Amino acid sequence: MTEIFFGTNRNGRPARQPTRFGKRFSAAGLTNLRFGKAIVNNKAIRIGAKITS
């Protein structure tokens, strides 16, 4: 199992309740800064993100 920690301010998709990140940075800047963790093993990938405000 491998844990990968990440931080991003990419634009969320869809904008209202994001479930993925777009290719561009968020126009709101650091307001949309998010941190998360992906857990990867040989059978599945689980991703969790914490939205900061």
Backbone bond lengths (Angstrom), bond angles and torsions (degrees), N, CA, C in turn:
res aa  C-N    CA-C-N  psi(-1)  N-CA   C-N-CA  omega(-1)  CA-C   N-CA-C  phi
1 M - - - 1.450 - - 1.531 108.57 -
2 T 1.311 115.43 139.25 1.460 121.95 177.91 1.516 109.29 -126.64
3 E 1.328 117.15 135.20 1.461 122.01 175.52 1.522 108.13 -106.78
4 I 1.324 116.01 129.16 1.464 121.76 178.34 1.523 107.51 -119.14
5 F 1.316 116.86 119.50 1.464 122.15 177.85 1.518 108.67 -96.21
6 F 1.344 116.83 142.03 1.453 119.35 -178.20 1.520 111.26 -142.59
7 G 1.300 115.30 160.81 1.460 123.71 172.64 1.519 107.57 -137.01
8 T 1.333 117.49 140.65 1.457 120.30 -179.77 1.523 110.71 -152.60
9 N 1.300 116.22 151.83 1.463 121.29 168.24 1.525 109.14 -124.96
10 R 1.319 115.84 29.85 1.468 121.14 174.68 1.522 108.86 -67.33
11 N 1.328 115.74 156.06 1.458 119.59 -179.80 1.527 110.03 -69.17
12 G 1.325 115.49 133.34 1.460 121.00 179.00 1.516 111.14 -77.13
13 R 1.320 116.27 146.14 1.461 122.76 178.89 1.508 109.60 -128.37
14 P 1.306 122.24 132.01 1.455 125.88 -16.33 1.523 110.67 -65.03
15 A 1.302 116.17 160.57 1.465 121.17 -172.39 1.530 112.63 -61.86
16 R 1.320 118.62 -36.55 1.474 122.06 -173.96 1.532 111.98 -68.72
17 Q 1.321 117.68 -52.91 1.473 123.11 178.36 1.524 107.87 -135.70
18 P 1.319 117.15 85.56 1.457 120.68 -172.49 1.527 113.92 -64.71
19 T 1.323 115.07 138.03 1.463 122.24 174.27 1.522 110.57 -120.97
20 R 1.339 117.09 -5.09 1.455 122.23 178.10 1.522 108.54 -154.51
21 F 1.329 117.25 171.80 1.451 121.89 -178.20 1.512 110.90 -110.85
22 G 1.342 116.30 144.17 1.456 122.13 177.72 1.519 111.84 -83.36
23 K 1.328 115.77 -174.16 1.460 122.38 -177.14 1.526 113.00 -87.47
24 R 1.321 117.58 -13.44 1.466 121.11 -175.48 1.525 111.15 -112.03
25 F 1.329 115.21 159.24 1.456 119.63 174.56 1.522 109.86 -69.81
26 S 1.308 116.72 151.72 1.454 122.02 179.25 1.531 110.32 -66.91
27 A 1.311 116.50 137.56 1.464 121.59 177.38 1.533 110.55 -67.75
28 A 1.337 117.49 -20.33 1.464 121.87 179.80 1.533 111.84 -83.91
29 G 1.316 117.51 1.35 1.461 121.68 177.25 1.515 112.92 63.41
30 L 1.328 116.68 -134.76 1.458 121.21 -175.76 1.522 113.61 -69.69
31 T 1.328 117.50 -9.69 1.458 120.39 175.45 1.521 110.51 -59.73
32 N 1.324 117.30 -31.82 1.463 121.95 -179.10 1.523 113.02 -101.68
33 L 1.311 118.08 23.97 1.453 121.38 178.08 1.525 109.52 -68.11
34 R 1.321 116.14 128.32 1.470 121.48 -178.37 1.522 109.28 -128.44
35 F 1.325 115.51 147.74 1.451 122.56 175.36 1.521 107.67 -123.44
36 G 1.307 116.34 148.57 1.459 118.67 179.40 1.509 112.10 -159.10
37 K 1.330 114.48 -178.74 1.452 122.01 179.94 1.520 108.47 -141.98
38 A 1.320 116.95 133.66 1.460 122.58 173.92 1.516 107.57 -110.66
39 I 1.324 116.30 131.85 1.462 121.67 176.93 1.525 107.34 -109.21
40 V 1.325 115.37 120.51 1.462 120.96 -175.46 1.524 109.10 -118.71
41 N 1.337 116.05 129.22 1.463 120.23 170.75 1.523 107.58 -132.12
42 N 1.296 118.38 -171.49 1.463 120.06 -175.24 1.524 113.96 -76.02
43 K 1.336 118.17 -3.96 1.456 120.06 -177.67 1.526 114.38 -120.07
44 A 1.334 118.08 -27.45 1.464 119.74 -173.25 1.520 110.89 -154.58
45 I 1.319 114.28 162.99 1.460 122.11 174.77 1.521 107.39 -125.12
46 R 1.333 116.90 127.34 1.462 121.50 175.02 1.517 108.29 -117.37
47 I 1.325 116.24 133.59 1.455 119.90 -179.08 1.525 108.49 -126.35
48 G 1.317 115.42 134.42 1.458 120.93 175.87 1.512 108.05 -130.84
49 A 1.319 116.90 141.75 1.471 120.42 179.74 1.519 109.30 -130.75
50 K 1.300 115.61 145.66 1.459 121.83 175.85 1.516 107.14 -112.40
51 I 1.305 116.62 123.58 1.470 120.92 179.12 1.515 107.62 -88.65
52 T 1.315 116.09 125.95 1.457 121.43 179.68 1.517 109.67 -97.34
53 S 1.302 116.53 156.01 1.469 118.88 178.07 1.510 109.87 -132.32
